[in-house]
Amino acid sequence: MPGRVTFVTTDYVLDETITLLLYHAGHEQALTFGDMVQRSRHVKLVWIDADTSERAWRLFKQYDDKVWAFTDCTSFTIMREMGLQQAFAFDHHFEQAGFRIWPGMVS
């Protein structure tokens, strides 16, 4: 089916998003979002394991000239391993790491 998109995210990003929603929108909104993501056929949830965490940690240590969150580094690691080139993101860190921002919201 043309135009169909599957979003790939990690448990770390889901955790950060649910926590942000909890603090700013309340428990019900955080719960609704978390349930929606975990049930969606359009979201692939990737769990960060110990090996991925170690590779992300090496990346975090390597780029001490950047202000990349460790969660960003886990995302970069997963994206590279999966061959993903576009990120649905709201900051320029993904561009710094060599990815394209989709749908072009960040300069």
LUMSE-298724 format. One record per atom (N, C-alpha, C, O): residue number from 1; z, x, y; atom name. Coordinates in nm, 3 decimals, decimal comma, padded with zeros to 5 digits. Layout:
<pts>
PT martor c3 c1 c2 figu
PT NUM Z X Y CA;
...
</pts>
This chain:
<pts>
PT martor c3 c1 c2 figu
PT 1 00,000 00,084 -00,118 N;
PT 1 00,000 00,000 00,000 CA;
PT 1 00,000 00,089 00,125 C;
PT 1 00,096 00,162 00,147 O;
PT 2 -00,105 00,084 00,206 N;
PT 2 -00,114 00,168 00,326 CA;
PT 2 -00,003 00,135 00,426 C;
PT 2 00,040 00,020 00,438 O;
PT 3 00,043 00,238 00,496 N;
PT 3 00,143 00,217 00,598 CA;
PT 3 00,286 00,210 00,547 C;
PT 3 00,379 00,197 00,626 O;
PT 4 00,303 00,217 00,418 N;
PT 4 00,437 00,210 00,361 CA;
PT 4 00,508 00,344 00,378 C;
PT 4 00,449 00,450 00,354 O;
PT 5 00,632 00,339 00,419 N;
PT 5 00,710 00,459 00,446 CA;
PT 5 00,836 00,456 00,361 C;
PT 5 00,902 00,353 00,350 O;
PT 6 00,868 00,570 00,301 N;
PT 6 00,997 00,587 00,236 CA;
PT 6 01,075 00,689 00,317 C;
PT 6 01,028 00,801 00,338 O;
PT 7 01,192 00,651 00,361 N;
PT 7 01,278 00,741 00,434 CA;
PT 7 01,364 00,817 00,334 C;
PT 7 01,419 00,758 00,241 O;
PT 8 01,375 00,947 00,354 N;
PT 8 01,460 01,031 00,271 CA;
PT 8 01,578 01,073 00,358 C;
PT 8 01,560 01,123 00,469 O;
PT 9 01,696 01,053 00,306 N;
PT 9 01,815 01,097 00,377 CA;
PT 9 01,914 01,152 00,276 C;
PT 9 01,893 01,143 00,155 O;
PT 10 02,021 01,209 00,326 N;
PT 10 02,122 01,267 00,236 CA;
PT 10 02,254 01,195 00,252 C;
PT 10 02,276 01,121 00,348 O;
PT 11 02,340 01,218 00,157 N;
PT 11 02,474 01,159 00,166 CA;
PT 11 02,549 01,213 00,288 C;
PT 11 02,634 01,143 00,343 O;
PT 12 02,518 01,335 00,331 N;
PT 12 02,584 01,390 00,450 CA;
PT 12 02,542 01,311 00,575 C;
PT 12 02,626 01,277 00,658 O;
PT 13 02,412 01,283 00,588 N;
PT 13 02,363 01,206 00,703 CA;
PT 13 02,416 01,064 00,697 C;
PT 13 02,456 01,008 00,799 O;
PT 14 02,416 01,006 00,579 N;
PT 14 02,471 00,870 00,564 CA;
PT 14 02,618 00,868 00,606 C;
PT 14 02,661 00,777 00,677 O;
PT 15 02,694 00,966 00,563 N;
PT 15 02,836 00,976 00,600 CA;
PT 15 02,852 00,983 00,752 C;
PT 15 02,933 00,910 00,809 O;
PT 16 02,775 01,070 00,817 N;
PT 16 02,785 01,083 00,962 CA;
PT 16 02,748 00,953 01,033 C;
PT 16 02,812 00,913 01,130 O;
PT 17 02,645 00,886 00,984 N;
PT 17 02,598 00,762 01,047 CA;
PT 17 02,699 00,650 01,031 C;
PT 17 02,728 00,577 01,125 O;
PT 18 02,753 00,637 00,911 N;
PT 18 02,854 00,533 00,887 CA;
PT 18 02,977 00,558 00,974 C;
PT 18 03,034 00,464 01,029 O;
PT 19 03,019 00,682 00,985 N;
PT 19 03,135 00,716 01,068 CA;
PT 19 03,108 00,685 01,215 C;
PT 19 03,193 00,629 01,283 O;
PT 20 02,989 00,721 01,263 N;
PT 20 02,953 00,691 01,401 CA;
PT 20 02,953 00,540 01,426 C;
PT 20 03,005 00,494 01,528 O;
PT 21 02,895 00,465 01,334 N;
PT 21 02,894 00,319 01,348 CA;
PT 21 03,036 00,263 01,345 C;
PT 21 03,069 00,173 01,422 O;
PT 22 03,120 00,314 01,258 N;
PT 22 03,259 00,269 01,250 CA;
PT 22 03,328 00,283 01,385 C;
PT 22 03,394 00,190 01,433 O;
PT 23 03,313 00,400 01,447 N;
PT 23 03,382 00,427 01,573 CA;
PT 23 03,323 00,350 01,691 C;
PT 23 03,395 00,314 01,783 O;
PT 24 03,192 00,324 01,687 N;
PT 24 03,127 00,265 01,804 CA;
PT 24 03,088 00,118 01,788 C;
PT 24 03,069 00,047 01,888 O;
PT 25 03,075 00,071 01,664 N;
PT 25 03,032 -00,068 01,643 CA;
PT 25 03,128 -00,147 01,555 C;
PT 25 03,121 -00,270 01,549 O;
PT 26 03,219 -00,078 01,488 N;
PT 26 03,318 -00,146 01,407 CA;
PT 26 03,290 -00,137 01,257 C;
PT 26 03,181 -00,100 01,214 O;
PT 27 03,391 -00,172 01,181 N;
PT 27 03,387 -00,161 01,035 CA;
PT 27 03,276 -00,245 00,974 C;
PT 27 03,205 -00,199 00,885 O;
PT 28 03,261 -00,368 01,020 N;
PT 28 03,161 -00,458 00,961 CA;
PT 28 03,020 -00,403 00,976 C;
PT 28 02,941 -00,408 00,881 O;
PT 29 02,987 -00,349 01,093 N;
PT 29 02,853 -00,292 01,114 CA;
PT 29 02,833 -00,168 01,027 C;
PT 29 02,725 -00,148 00,971 O;
PT 30 02,935 -00,085 01,017 N;
PT 30 02,926 00,035 00,934 CA;
PT 30 02,905 -00,003 00,788 C;
PT 30 02,824 00,058 00,718 O;
PT 31 02,980 -00,103 00,742 N;
PT 31 02,969 -00,150 00,605 CA;
PT 31 02,831 -00,210 00,578 C;
PT 31 02,770 -00,181 00,475 O;
PT 32 02,783 -00,291 00,669 N;
PT 32 02,651 -00,354 00,655 CA;
PT 32 02,542 -00,248 00,646 C;
PT 32 02,455 -00,255 00,559 O;
PT 33 02,547 -00,150 00,735 N;
PT 33 02,447 -00,043 00,734 CA;
PT 33 02,453 00,036 00,603 C;
PT 33 02,350 00,060 00,540 O;
PT 34 02,572 00,078 00,564 N;
PT 34 02,588 00,156 00,441 CA;
PT 34 02,535 00,082 00,319 C;
PT 34 02,466 00,141 00,236 O;
PT 35 02,568 -00,046 00,308 N;
PT 35 02,517 -00,126 00,196 CA;
PT 35 02,365 -00,137 00,200 C;
PT 35 02,299 -00,124 00,097 O;
PT 36 02,310 -00,159 00,320 N;
PT 36 02,165 -00,173 00,335 CA;
PT 36 02,092 -00,046 00,291 C;
PT 36 01,993 -00,053 00,217 O;
PT 37 02,141 00,069 00,335 N;
PT 37 02,076 00,196 00,300 CA;
PT 37 02,083 00,218 00,149 C;
PT 37 01,984 00,256 00,088 O;
PT 38 02,198 00,194 00,090 N;
PT 38 02,214 00,222 -00,052 CA;
PT 38 02,135 00,126 -00,142 C;
PT 38 02,104 00,160 -00,256 O;
PT 39 02,102 00,007 -00,091 N;
PT 39 02,026 -00,090 -00,170 CA;
PT 39 01,875 -00,087 -00,142 C;
PT 39 01,797 -00,142 -00,219 O;
PT 40 01,835 -00,025 -00,033 N;
PT 40 01,697 -00,033 00,011 CA;
PT 40 01,599 00,037 -00,084 C;
PT 40 01,627 00,145 -00,135 O;
PT 41 01,485 -00,028 -00,107 N;
PT 41 01,378 00,033 -00,185 CA;
PT 41 01,299 00,131 -00,100 C;
PT 41 01,215 00,205 -00,152 O;
PT 42 01,324 00,132 00,031 N;
PT 42 01,249 00,216 00,124 CA;
PT 42 01,328 00,340 00,168 C;
PT 42 01,285 00,414 00,256 O;
PT 43 01,443 00,360 00,106 N;
PT 43 01,525 00,477 00,137 CA;
PT 43 01,557 00,550 00,007 C;
PT 43 01,606 00,490 -00,089 O;
PT 44 01,528 00,679 00,007 N;
PT 44 01,567 00,765 -00,105 CA;
PT 44 01,689 00,844 -00,058 C;
PT 44 01,681 00,922 00,037 O;
PT 45 01,801 00,823 -00,124 N;
PT 45 01,925 00,890 -00,090 CA;
PT 45 01,942 01,012 -00,180 C;
PT 45 01,952 00,999 -00,302 O;
PT 46 01,945 01,130 -00,119 N;
PT 46 01,960 01,255 -00,192 CA;
PT 46 02,103 01,304 -00,173 C;
PT 46 02,154 01,311 -00,061 O;
PT 47 02,168 01,336 -00,284 N;
PT 47 02,306 01,384 -00,280 CA;
PT 47 02,308 01,536 -00,274 C;
PT 47 02,238 01,603 -00,350 O;
PT 48 02,386 01,590 -00,183 N;
PT 48 02,398 01,734 -00,167 CA;
PT 48 02,488 01,789 -00,277 C;
PT 48 02,606 01,753 -00,287 O;
PT 49 02,431 01,875 -00,360 N;
PT 49 02,510 01,936 -00,468 CA;
PT 49 02,553 02,076 -00,424 C;
PT 49 02,521 02,121 -00,314 O;
PT 50 02,626 02,144 -00,510 N;
PT 50 02,681 02,275 -00,475 CA;
PT 50 02,572 02,377 -00,446 C;
PT 50 02,586 02,457 -00,353 O;
PT 51 02,464 02,377 -00,523 N;
PT 51 02,355 02,473 -00,500 CA;
PT 51 02,288 02,450 -00,366 C;
PT 51 02,260 02,544 -00,292 O;
PT 52 02,261 02,323 -00,334 N;
PT 52 02,200 02,291 -00,206 CA;
PT 52 02,292 02,327 -00,092 C;
PT 52 02,247 02,380 00,011 O;
PT 53 02,419 02,300 -00,107 N;
PT 53 02,517 02,335 -00,006 CA;
PT 53 02,517 02,486 00,020 C;
PT 53 02,525 02,530 00,134 O;
PT 54 02,509 02,564 -00,086 N;
PT 54 02,508 02,711 -00,072 CA;
PT 54 02,383 02,757 00,003 C;
PT 54 02,391 02,844 00,089 O;
PT 55 02,267 02,700 -00,029 N;
PT 55 02,143 02,737 00,041 CA;
PT 55 02,152 02,696 00,188 C;
PT 55 02,107 02,770 00,276 O;
PT 56 02,208 02,580 00,214 N;
PT 56 02,224 02,533 00,352 CA;
PT 56 02,322 02,623 00,427 C;
PT 56 02,303 02,650 00,546 O;
PT 57 02,425 02,668 00,360 N;
PT 57 02,523 02,757 00,423 CA;
PT 57 02,459 02,889 00,463 C;
PT 57 02,486 02,943 00,570 O;
PT 58 02,373 02,942 00,376 N;
PT 58 02,301 03,066 00,409 CA;
PT 58 02,213 03,045 00,532 C;
PT 58 02,204 03,132 00,619 O;
PT 59 02,147 02,930 00,540 N;
PT 59 02,064 02,897 00,655 CA;
PT 59 02,150 02,887 00,781 C;
PT 59 02,112 02,939 00,886 O;
PT 60 02,263 02,821 00,771 N;
PT 60 02,356 02,806 00,883 CA;
PT 60 02,400 02,944 00,934 C;
PT 60 02,406 02,966 01,055 O;
PT 61 02,432 03,034 00,843 N;
PT 61 02,476 03,169 00,881 CA;
PT 61 02,362 03,250 00,941 C;
PT 61 02,383 03,328 01,034 O;
PT 62 02,243 03,232 00,889 N;
PT 62 02,127 03,311 00,931 CA;
PT 62 02,088 03,284 01,077 C;
PT 62 02,048 03,376 01,149 O;
PT 63 02,098 03,160 01,121 N;
PT 63 02,051 03,122 01,254 CA;
PT 63 02,169 03,106 01,350 C;
PT 63 02,195 02,997 01,401 O;
PT 64 02,238 03,217 01,374 N;
PT 64 02,354 03,211 01,464 CA;
PT 64 02,313 03,198 01,610 C;
PT 64 02,399 03,179 01,697 O;
PT 65 02,184 03,208 01,638 N;
PT 65 02,136 03,188 01,775 CA;
PT 65 02,106 03,041 01,804 C;
PT 65 02,071 03,006 01,917 O;
PT 66 02,120 02,955 01,704 N;
PT 66 02,094 02,811 01,719 CA;
PT 66 02,227 02,735 01,709 C;
PT 66 02,324 02,783 01,650 O;
PT 67 02,227 02,616 01,767 N;
PT 67 02,345 02,530 01,757 CA;
PT 67 02,310 02,418 01,659 C;
PT 67 02,309 02,300 01,694 O;
PT 68 02,281 02,459 01,537 N;
PT 68 02,248 02,363 01,431 CA;
PT 68 02,374 02,324 01,357 C;
PT 68 02,450 02,411 01,313 O;
PT 69 02,396 02,196 01,343 N;
PT 69 02,509 02,148 01,264 CA;
PT 69 02,483 02,182 01,117 C;
PT 69 02,369 02,194 01,074 O;
PT 70 02,590 02,197 01,042 N;
PT 70 02,575 02,224 00,899 CA;
PT 70 02,499 02,109 00,831 C;
PT 70 02,419 02,132 00,741 O;
PT 71 02,525 01,987 00,875 N;
PT 71 02,452 01,872 00,820 CA;
PT 71 02,302 01,887 00,846 C;
PT 71 02,221 01,856 00,759 O;
PT 72 02,265 01,935 00,966 N;
PT 72 02,124 01,962 00,994 CA;
PT 72 02,068 02,062 00,893 C;
PT 72 01,958 02,044 00,840 O;
PT 73 02,144 02,166 00,865 N;
PT 73 02,098 02,269 00,771 CA;
PT 73 02,080 02,212 00,631 C;
PT 73 01,989 02,253 00,559 O;
PT 74 02,166 02,118 00,591 N;
PT 74 02,146 02,056 00,460 CA;
PT 74 02,017 01,974 00,462 C;
PT 74 01,944 01,972 00,363 O;
PT 75 01,990 01,906 00,572 N;
PT 75 01,866 01,828 00,584 CA;
PT 75 01,745 01,921 00,580 C;
PT 75 01,647 01,892 00,511 O;
PT 76 01,749 02,032 00,654 N;
PT 76 01,637 02,127 00,655 CA;
PT 76 01,611 02,179 00,514 C;
PT 76 01,496 02,190 00,472 O;
PT 77 01,717 02,210 00,443 N;
PT 77 01,705 02,263 00,307 CA;
PT 77 01,638 02,161 00,216 C;
PT 77 01,544 02,195 00,144 O;
PT 78 01,685 02,039 00,218 N;
PT 78 01,627 01,933 00,135 CA;
PT 78 01,481 01,909 00,173 C;
PT 78 01,395 01,896 00,086 O;
PT 79 01,454 01,902 00,303 N;
PT 79 01,317 01,877 00,348 CA;
PT 79 01,222 01,985 00,301 C;
PT 79 01,111 01,955 00,255 O;
PT 80 01,262 02,109 00,311 N;
PT 80 01,176 02,220 00,265 CA;
PT 80 01,154 02,212 00,115 C;
PT 80 01,043 02,232 00,067 O;
PT 81 01,259 02,185 00,042 N;
PT 81 01,246 02,178 -00,104 CA;
PT 81 01,159 02,061 -00,149 C;
PT 81 01,093 02,070 -00,252 O;
PT 82 01,158 01,953 -00,072 N;
PT 82 01,077 01,836 -00,107 CA;
PT 82 00,938 01,841 -00,043 C;
PT 82 00,856 01,752 -00,068 O;
PT 83 00,911 01,943 00,038 N;
PT 83 00,781 01,954 00,103 CA;
PT 83 00,761 01,855 00,216 C;
PT 83 00,647 01,821 00,249 O;
PT 84 00,869 01,807 00,275 N;
PT 84 00,860 01,711 00,385 CA;
PT 84 00,838 01,785 00,516 C;
PT 84 00,897 01,890 00,539 O;
PT 85 00,752 01,729 00,603 N;
PT 85 00,720 01,797 00,727 CA;
PT 85 00,757 01,718 00,851 C;
PT 85 00,759 01,772 00,961 O;
PT 86 00,787 01,590 00,835 N;
PT 86 00,823 01,506 00,948 CA;
PT 86 00,967 01,457 00,933 C;
PT 86 01,013 01,426 00,823 O;
PT 87 01,035 01,453 01,047 N;
PT 87 01,174 01,406 01,048 CA;
PT 87 01,188 01,290 01,145 C;
PT 87 01,142 01,297 01,258 O;
PT 88 01,253 01,185 01,100 N;
PT 88 01,292 01,077 01,190 CA;
PT 88 01,426 01,121 01,247 C;
PT 88 01,531 01,102 01,186 O;
PT 89 01,419 01,181 01,366 N;
PT 89 01,538 01,243 01,423 CA;
PT 89 01,538 01,224 01,574 C;
PT 89 01,436 01,190 01,634 O;
PT 90 01,653 01,248 01,634 N;
PT 90 01,670 01,226 01,777 CA;
PT 90 01,709 01,354 01,851 C;
PT 90 01,753 01,348 01,966 O;
PT 91 01,693 01,468 01,787 N;
PT 91 01,721 01,593 01,858 CA;
PT 91 01,614 01,696 01,825 C;
PT 91 01,538 01,681 01,729 O;
PT 92 01,609 01,799 01,907 N;
PT 92 01,505 01,901 01,894 CA;
PT 92 01,533 02,004 01,786 C;
PT 92 01,450 02,092 01,762 O;
PT 93 01,647 01,997 01,720 N;
PT 93 01,680 02,096 01,618 CA;
PT 93 01,578 02,095 01,504 C;
PT 93 01,547 02,200 01,448 O;
PT 94 01,527 01,977 01,471 N;
PT 94 01,427 01,969 01,365 CA;
PT 94 01,298 02,038 01,406 C;
PT 94 01,233 02,103 01,324 O;
PT 95 01,261 02,026 01,533 N;
PT 95 01,144 02,099 01,583 CA;
PT 95 01,171 02,249 01,580 C;
PT 95 01,083 02,326 01,542 O;
PT 96 01,290 02,291 01,619 N;
PT 96 01,325 02,433 01,614 CA;
PT 96 01,311 02,488 01,473 C;
PT 96 01,273 02,604 01,454 O;
PT 97 01,342 02,405 01,374 N;
PT 97 01,337 02,448 01,234 CA;
PT 97 01,196 02,437 01,177 C;
PT 97 01,175 02,471 01,060 O;
PT 98 01,100 02,391 01,257 N;
PT 98 00,962 02,389 01,212 CA;
PT 98 00,910 02,254 01,164 C;
PT 98 00,802 02,247 01,105 O;
PT 99 00,985 02,149 01,187 N;
PT 99 00,943 02,015 01,144 CA;
PT 99 00,888 01,938 01,264 C;
PT 99 00,919 01,970 01,379 O;
PT 100 00,808 01,837 01,236 N;
PT 100 00,760 01,747 01,340 CA;
PT 100 00,854 01,628 01,349 C;
PT 100 00,903 01,577 01,248 O;
PT 101 00,878 01,586 01,472 N;
PT 101 00,961 01,467 01,494 CA;
PT 101 00,872 01,345 01,482 C;
PT 101 00,763 01,340 01,540 O;
PT 102 00,917 01,248 01,409 N;
PT 102 00,842 01,122 01,392 CA;
PT 102 00,924 01,008 01,448 C;
PT 102 01,044 01,003 01,422 O;
PT 103 00,870 00,921 01,521 N;
PT 103 00,728 00,909 01,561 CA;
PT 103 00,697 00,972 01,695 C;
PT 103 00,625 00,913 01,776 O;
PT 104 00,749 01,089 01,722 N;
PT 104 00,718 01,160 01,845 CA;
PT 104 00,806 01,121 01,962 C;
PT 104 00,763 01,124 02,077 O;
PT 105 00,931 01,084 01,932 N;
PT 105 01,022 01,037 02,037 CA;
PT 105 01,087 01,152 02,113 C;
PT 105 01,135 01,132 02,225 O;
PT 106 01,090 01,271 02,056 N;
PT 106 01,160 01,384 02,117 CA;
PT 106 01,057 01,482 02,170 C;
PT 106 00,955 01,508 02,105 O;
PT 107 01,081 01,535 02,287 N;
PT 107 00,988 01,635 02,341 CA;
PT 107 01,033 01,774 02,307 C;
PT 107 00,967 01,871 02,343 O;
</pts>
